[in-house]
């Protein structure tokens, strides 16, 4: 979701609500905690909101009471951020449930994460997860994020050396195919990959156990069935996988 799309429901609302919505979006989706009044105004203008150029943003924010506070300054310009009361107000104005806000936070975090990933294939998987989560397709989001995590683990495991990798794999599956390059991992079960990752020191036991639980969820989401993960389950999956694989 872009800022233009997010602001559309409040494009004709009060100046206060429009300014607060910008702060909300930047914090939730882009992990930007605070903005100057000038940055908020530029965002409103770029989104082509009516009469945006005429808004006295500092005055609007100064009169927003407990919904904003100022954590400091950037040069000579005061910084502004939403308080908890401000977030609640924006969610009410925008018609967002608390659960939706939780997914918004995950989407924003994954966008920031994707921007830092140099491998184009892994970044593409994370971007796909973002697109799915943004429209509420939680099962697809889980599957794509897991694919990016697995690819990352494969690269890290292979970096430990071919002989060590194959010894770790054979220790858990003697019939497994030898791995000589990254693409050979497609013939290795992901459950075996996790065990091998622990064996070569990429994961510790607790991390491997957590990712095995994540793999179980991914399998539920990736096969035809009636299972439908809730928002809290999907959010927990995101926290576990990113915290371990993309620290």
C-alpha positions as CSV (number, residue, x, y, z in Angstrom):
1,X,0.0,0.0,0.0
2,X,1.3,3.5,-0.9
3,X,0.8,6.7,1.1
4,X,-1.6,7.9,-1.6
5,X,-3.8,4.9,-1.2
6,X,-3.7,5.1,2.6
7,X,-4.6,8.7,2.7
8,X,-7.5,8.4,0.3
9,X,-10.2,7.8,3.0
10,X,-9.2,11.0,4.7
11,X,-8.4,13.2,1.7
12,X,-11.4,15.4,2.5
13,X,-11.2,15.2,6.3
14,X,-9.8,17.7,8.8
15,X,-6.2,18.9,8.4
16,X,-5.5,17.4,11.8
17,X,-6.6,13.9,10.7
18,X,-4.7,14.1,7.5
19,X,-1.5,15.2,9.2
20,X,-1.9,12.4,11.9
21,X,-2.6,9.9,9.1
22,X,0.8,10.7,7.5
23,X,2.6,10.2,10.8
24,X,0.7,6.9,11.3
25,X,1.6,5.6,7.8
26,X,5.3,6.6,8.1
27,X,5.6,4.9,11.5
28,X,3.6,1.7,10.7
29,X,4.7,1.1,7.1
30,X,8.2,2.7,6.8
31,X,9.4,2.5,10.4
32,X,9.9,6.3,10.6
33,X,9.1,7.3,14.1
34,X,9.0,11.1,13.7
35,X,8.8,13.8,11.1
36,X,9.2,17.5,10.8
37,X,6.2,19.7,9.9
38,X,7.8,20.4,6.5
39,X,8.1,16.6,5.8
40,X,4.5,16.1,6.7
41,X,3.4,18.9,4.4
42,X,5.5,17.7,1.5
43,X,3.9,14.2,1.9
44,X,0.4,15.7,1.7
45,X,1.3,17.8,-1.3
46,X,2.9,14.8,-3.1
47,X,-0.3,12.8,-2.5
48,X,-2.3,15.6,-4.1
49,X,-4.6,16.2,-1.2
50,X,-7.0,19.2,-1.6
51,X,-5.5,22.5,-0.3
52,X,-2.5,20.7,1.0
53,X,-0.2,23.7,0.2
54,X,-2.3,25.9,2.5
55,X,-2.1,23.8,5.6
56,X,-0.2,25.3,8.6
57,X,1.1,22.0,9.8
58,X,3.0,23.3,12.9
59,X,-0.2,25.0,14.1
60,X,-2.3,21.9,13.4
61,X,0.1,19.7,15.3
62,X,0.4,22.2,18.2
63,X,-3.4,22.0,18.6
64,X,-3.6,18.2,18.4
65,X,-3.2,17.8,22.2
66,X,-2.3,14.4,23.5
67,X,-2.4,12.8,20.1
68,X,1.2,14.0,19.3
69,X,4.3,14.8,21.1
70,X,7.7,16.2,20.1
71,X,10.7,13.9,20.8
72,X,13.3,16.5,19.8
73,X,14.4,18.4,16.7
74,X,16.2,17.9,13.4
75,X,18.4,20.9,13.1
76,X,16.1,23.9,13.7
77,X,12.9,22.0,12.9
78,X,10.9,20.3,15.6
79,X,10.1,16.6,15.2
80,X,6.6,15.3,15.7
81,X,5.4,11.7,16.4
82,X,2.1,10.1,17.3
83,X,1.3,9.0,20.8
84,X,-0.7,5.9,21.7
85,X,-3.8,8.1,21.8
86,X,-3.0,9.4,18.3
87,X,-2.7,5.9,16.9
88,X,-6.0,5.0,18.4
89,X,-7.6,8.1,16.9
90,X,-6.2,7.4,13.4
91,X,-7.4,3.8,13.5
92,X,-10.9,4.9,14.4
93,X,-10.9,7.6,11.7
94,X,-9.6,5.1,9.1
95,X,-11.7,2.2,10.3
96,X,-8.8,0.0,11.2
97,X,-9.0,-2.7,13.8
98,X,-6.2,-3.3,16.2
99,X,-5.4,-6.6,14.5
100,X,-5.0,-4.8,11.1
101,X,-2.6,-2.4,12.7
102,X,-0.5,-5.4,13.8
103,X,-0.2,-6.6,10.2
104,X,0.5,-3.0,9.1
105,X,3.5,-3.0,11.4
106,X,4.7,-6.3,10.0
107,X,4.3,-5.1,6.5
108,X,6.4,-2.0,7.3
109,X,9.1,-4.0,8.9
110,X,9.3,-6.4,6.0
111,X,9.5,-3.5,3.5
112,X,12.5,-2.2,5.5
113,X,14.0,-5.6,5.6
114,X,13.6,-6.2,1.9
115,X,15.4,-3.0,1.1
116,X,18.5,-4.2,2.9
117,X,18.7,-7.6,1.1
118,X,21.2,-7.7,-1.7
119,X,20.2,-11.1,-3.2
120,X,17.5,-10.2,-5.8
121,X,15.8,-13.6,-5.4
122,X,15.5,-13.4,-1.7
123,X,14.4,-9.8,-1.9
124,X,11.7,-10.8,-4.4
125,X,10.4,-13.4,-2.0
126,X,10.1,-10.8,0.8
127,X,8.5,-8.3,-1.5
128,X,5.9,-11.0,-2.5
129,X,5.2,-11.6,1.2
130,X,4.7,-7.9,1.7
131,X,2.2,-7.7,-1.2
132,X,0.3,-10.7,0.1
133,X,0.1,-9.5,3.7
134,X,-1.0,-6.0,2.5
135,X,-4.2,-7.4,1.1
136,X,-4.8,-9.9,3.9
137,X,-3.6,-13.0,2.1
138,X,-1.9,-14.4,5.2
139,X,-1.3,-17.9,4.0
140,X,0.5,-16.8,0.8
141,X,2.5,-14.3,2.9
142,X,3.7,-17.1,5.2
143,X,4.7,-19.2,2.2
144,X,6.7,-16.5,0.4
145,X,8.5,-15.3,3.6
146,X,9.5,-18.9,4.3
147,X,10.8,-19.3,0.8
148,X,13.1,-16.3,1.3
149,X,14.2,-17.6,4.7
150,X,15.1,-21.0,3.3
151,X,17.1,-19.6,0.5
152,X,19.0,-17.5,3.0
153,X,19.7,-20.6,5.2
154,X,20.9,-22.5,2.2
155,X,23.4,-19.9,1.4
156,X,24.7,-19.7,4.9
157,X,24.9,-23.5,5.3
158,X,26.8,-23.8,2.0
159,X,29.3,-21.2,3.1
160,X,30.5,-23.6,5.8
161,X,32.1,-25.8,3.1
162,X,30.8,-28.7,1.0
163,X,32.3,-31.5,3.0
164,X,30.9,-30.2,6.3
165,X,27.5,-29.6,4.7
166,X,27.2,-33.1,3.3
167,X,28.4,-34.7,6.5
168,X,25.7,-32.9,8.4
169,X,23.0,-33.8,5.9
170,X,24.1,-37.5,5.7
171,X,24.0,-37.7,9.5
172,X,20.2,-37.2,9.3
173,X,19.4,-38.7,5.9
174,X,21.9,-41.2,4.4
175,X,20.0,-41.4,1.2
176,X,20.1,-37.7,0.6
177,X,21.8,-36.4,-2.6
178,X,25.2,-34.8,-2.4
179,X,25.2,-31.0,-2.3
180,X,27.8,-29.2,-4.4
181,X,26.0,-26.0,-5.3
182,X,23.1,-23.9,-4.1
183,X,20.5,-25.4,-6.5
184,X,21.3,-28.9,-5.1
185,X,19.4,-28.0,-2.0
186,X,16.1,-28.4,-3.9
187,X,16.6,-32.1,-3.4
188,X,17.0,-31.8,0.3
189,X,14.0,-31.8,2.6
190,X,13.7,-28.5,4.5
191,X,13.4,-30.4,7.8
192,X,16.9,-31.9,7.0
193,X,18.2,-28.5,6.0
194,X,17.3,-27.2,9.5
195,X,19.1,-30.1,11.2
196,X,22.1,-29.6,9.0
197,X,22.1,-25.9,9.7
198,X,22.4,-26.7,13.4
199,X,25.1,-29.3,12.6
200,X,27.3,-26.8,10.9
201,X,26.7,-24.0,13.5
202,X,24.4,-21.8,11.5
203,X,21.6,-22.4,14.0
204,X,21.5,-23.4,17.6
205,X,19.1,-26.0,19.0
206,X,16.5,-23.4,20.2
207,X,16.6,-21.6,16.8
208,X,16.2,-24.9,15.0
209,X,13.3,-26.0,17.1
210,X,11.6,-22.6,16.5
211,X,12.1,-22.8,12.8
212,X,10.7,-26.4,12.8
213,X,7.5,-25.0,14.2
214,X,7.5,-22.3,11.5
215,X,8.0,-25.0,8.9
216,X,5.0,-26.8,10.2
217,X,2.9,-23.6,9.8
218,X,4.3,-23.0,6.4
219,X,3.3,-26.6,5.4
220,X,-0.3,-26.0,6.7
221,X,-0.5,-22.8,4.6
222,X,1.1,-24.2,1.5
223,X,-1.2,-27.2,1.0
224,X,-4.9,-27.3,0.1
225,X,-6.8,-27.6,3.4
226,X,-9.2,-25.6,5.5
227,X,-6.6,-24.2,7.8
228,X,-6.5,-20.4,8.0
229,X,-3.9,-18.7,10.2
230,X,-5.1,-15.8,12.3
231,X,-3.4,-12.5,12.3
232,X,-1.6,-13.2,15.6
233,X,-0.3,-16.5,14.3
234,X,1.0,-14.9,11.1
235,X,2.6,-12.1,13.0
236,X,4.3,-14.5,15.4
237,X,5.6,-16.5,12.4
238,X,7.0,-13.3,10.9
239,X,8.7,-12.4,14.2
240,X,10.2,-15.8,14.7
241,X,11.5,-16.3,11.2
242,X,12.9,-12.8,10.7
243,X,14.4,-12.7,14.1
244,X,16.4,-15.9,13.5
245,X,17.1,-15.8,9.8
246,X,17.3,-12.0,9.2
247,X,18.6,-10.6,12.5
